[in-house]
Amino acid sequence: MSHEDFRPAPAPTSSPGGHRRGDDAPARPRIAALDVVRGFALCGILLANVGPISNAGDAVKAVAPGTGGDWLGLLVAQRFFPIFSLLFGVGFSLLLESAGQGVPRPRLLLLRRLLMLLAIGLAHMFLLWRGDILTVYAIVGLSVLLPSTWLPRWAVAGLAAVLIATSLIIQGGHYSLVPGLFLLGSALTRYGVIGRIDRSTWVPAVLCLAFAVAAVPFLWTQDGTGDSPAFSVAGLLLAGAYICAMLVLLRTPLRALLQAVFAPLGRMALTNYLTATLLVLVAARVVGGSPATWPTTTVLMIAGPILAVQWLWSTLWLRRYRQGPLEWLWRWATWARRPPLRASR
């Protein structure tokens, strides 16, 4: 869910072989735009998941209305998970680049990271909600993303295009898009695109317009089941438009506001994703009724307060600590040593 924390690590110590160890890999600054985009996507994911989570914890699909009056079906359902999937591939490759400069076996570090994510996802799936996505991410990461690190970047980019196109052609569902989106995020990182995302206004602006215009016919023809190719294509195109729109806004005077609102949520995305399940289940008990019959206003009444609580919690927590609690545990498992938690003064 979240890329590695690249803020300065403790002073390096050397292993007998001359390599810097564990958490002492070279630091790189966080890419603020990624935190903002991730936090924005987290809000959309919660809106899409309120209904499925509330439905007795079953792994049911979110209702995907057609082009009628339901704006959740038009603009939210399955529009934000592609952003998370793309960012997972980005974060994976950023961590590989950073760890590769400081540890002798960086892929072993990534293996531990994915195995820990698998454990977290399985616990979430069996204890709270069978619609958990973390287990899928971990399995796809182990079977596709980790092996791709031995491929040249052109092969990763080509394979990403093939996998995404194949998923759309065979109508494999939104989970089948995950491998291609992972590889696309990895390819963008390896080609240096991610390192330059904060440097341009016109490129994301043009792409945003192109994605939005291209999505219109697919939005118009999508059906109400969420299983049609038009629905999946519309989701990918709108996800691209959302990302580019956020990048454009980050080049305006709204940058400070967007960072204040979305970056804390994005920096604690794993913690917030998991705690949202608990909070939605509690809220569903209070609201009552069948989630399938809830109007959009009920979904907003549940998601809004949860996001407000998570924003406040994340903002206050990050004033004192480097990472969210689950992000910290995930990093501990990744590096096989306890990282510092309290923020330096």
Steps between C-alpha positions, in 0.01 A plus 500: 500500500779736575847547366800492731583792723808652334577761762853502644596178670743463792870526432621200297678205651694252294464125482812283464450506124504878489128545434283731700239300685127497545344835566823679414438501126550837334213736569306684238241770559136402493318591182224718638278461194480124558376550855234743379380274218497199734299689761253616236463142374444378856194727524357354180572144608307553822200642313501195272545253786240623750224289343699177453654517850164573659338202330571269794872506420449301180723548197226636277565743220410860540182591317606641166210700362499597137485850369182583689493749780735314737828689499666231714459257211628754253792650687593274793432127458819328379653838412748516789641149541702547175671798666595290802623217279711736292646660812585160646716426198656844530582455867640153442748625241593806706586274790699268276704796370567628850577161657712395205753769591537394859427132562662193343174319417225756439261243352505307826389821670214533251405136552467558874291809429255309281476208743418738783234664283357155429477427872325832565263446209406147608427622854284779359320260267416230752438721802316796349417509129534247223532776242855580616731619222831468686511123454458545125774763498739275690439195279529700178808671638665166572403341169533794261661810647797339676600283200472806274794660680731275293350629172616808309269797530381479138383145562316606817324780309405268216375231733292758688326604178435137402358406840271804520372448145446128562303570817271739315451263206415192709295706746688347790370741762680776684735264687639381167620854430727502805805324345510737203452808717776385735737464207391833352584675827835322509577597140413866561741502792780327313466741206529796738146630448415487871807702588375778270127504581530822700679694225235556235155654472417474132575130456262378774244765394494371142491139617217577743291649219581209268407239761176680590389538138588140420299379801172664390384236246586219741310668783204540268495132397594330828229279648384476858684182595857625499606197295500656154822591318368856475481525877860381544636728227311796646650420840855498367453821301339684792774379732755649262301824483481520879874451541582762239246746643661470844846556351375814325339633820824436687663754267255770611458699825276214618808284559528582871132424558514172308806389691338587832181310414623193314867441587437386862242249375740382229798462731293273726308325220552147634388590852206699370390233251484235772344714772236619252362146488445500875345845495265418210382179670422695816324776306292245308372359828395847607334593171323166450303390199626328188813659346364411156216748554704781653482827306814687410444738791532210746830393346626857534375523859711194584810573292524872583537471880734202464731696271485801732600284797778334300630835377514638854659184636756487218590868531552484876688171484743616233594805704673267745578189300668423169236254375164357587504206745434231238736664252767488769438129566507434127831679469636305798415173326644631171840597638510225768594754763303750702502845337466820699140603549508833678565792270827685553470845647 
